Amino acid sequence: MTDATPTPTPTATPDRPAPLPAQSPPVDPAATAKAPAAEGAGRLSWWRGDNGEGARRNLGLIAVLVVLILIGIATRPDLYGDSSWVWSNILTILKLASVVGVVTVGMTVVIIGGGIDLSVGAIVALAGVWCTTVATQSYGAGGMIFSALTVGVAVGLVNGLLISYGRLVPFIATLAMMVAARGLAAEISDKQTQVSNNTTINGIASTDVLGIPLLVYILAAVVVAGWVLLNRTTFGRRTVAVGGNPEAARLAGINVRRHTVLLYALSGLCCGIAAIMLTAQATSAQAAMANLYELDAIAAAIIGGTLLSGGRGTIVGSLLGVVIFSTITNLFAINGLSTEAQNMVKGGIIVAAVLVQQFKFRSLTQFLGRNRLTTG
């Protein structure tokens, strides 16, 4: 056994000076002082980055609601001075938003998945007319609800099959369905208004639970179900993946065609629920009901931050968009303003929302930050 030979220590020679001992890098006091600030900035990175974009947008929508309320207080202080009227008006706004809100949940999921559905209003009309026929009403409230939901899902499946396996553009397929569904509803009803004689169905719109209309509870249930489906399930993650990049989703093993069919079936299911709610409110159904609901749903989804190109959106943001539009409608009504002016304001809001999507505020801050670094 041989002993380990120690490594010789290099010595100085005339042509090579002795090496200096290892030293730690100098500590910059300014950098040390800035460390707590950097740690605090890291804690807020979720808010400043892309992950906090939804929260920032929702806070912005809440700020818009506050501004609308302040406008109402300034224009009609006599009404807003009555606390009982204010509570009643809030419930009126929520009831006004309930039907469109249910449709918007389905529309939001479809748009996040990379599609669009222009037939939602026609599906609501067809489901409402179908469930109020004499033959259907003879089966009672259960038969009416079952028929409305079945019709909605069936039409949604047809849309999905045409788009996924027929390779039709979603805009064209759902536009054709919009025309066809309206025509079928007019044929079934013989262009007449069909009255709902079922007291259980009619009572949905007039029933209050703990002082809150039942329609609002239905909207809340659909919103919660949509949020859970989109944010806490594999279905929701696949929806975002399909809408963001269909080819990448296909390569990842997702059946894009089948998933698209399910998205449109889900939208049809929401239309069936909305048909029951709207029929209960009007105690009747006709082929012209739910007119332009597709535009209201798309506009609310855009206001809530859903990208028309797909891949991003939130159910909460879409709900806030519906409430904003309902508040605007209510604000114009209590001030006696025309519907034409109301539509112009809504159009301006939609354009502003799309411009915000195109031009990010953080882009401006990054630009100013680069200028400050260059100047420094």
WOZITA-V314189 format. One record per helix or strand. SS is the DSSP state (A for helix, B for strand). FROM is the first residue (numbers start at 1). LEN is the number of residues. Records with the same first field share a line. If there is no record, write none. Layout:
SS->FROM-LEN  FROM-LEN
This chain:
B->13-1  16-1  194-2  208-2  212-2  284-2
A->29-15  45-4  50-26  77-4  83-30  120-12  134-4  140-25  170-20  199-8  214-18  234-11  246-6  256-27  293-11  315-20  339-20  361-15
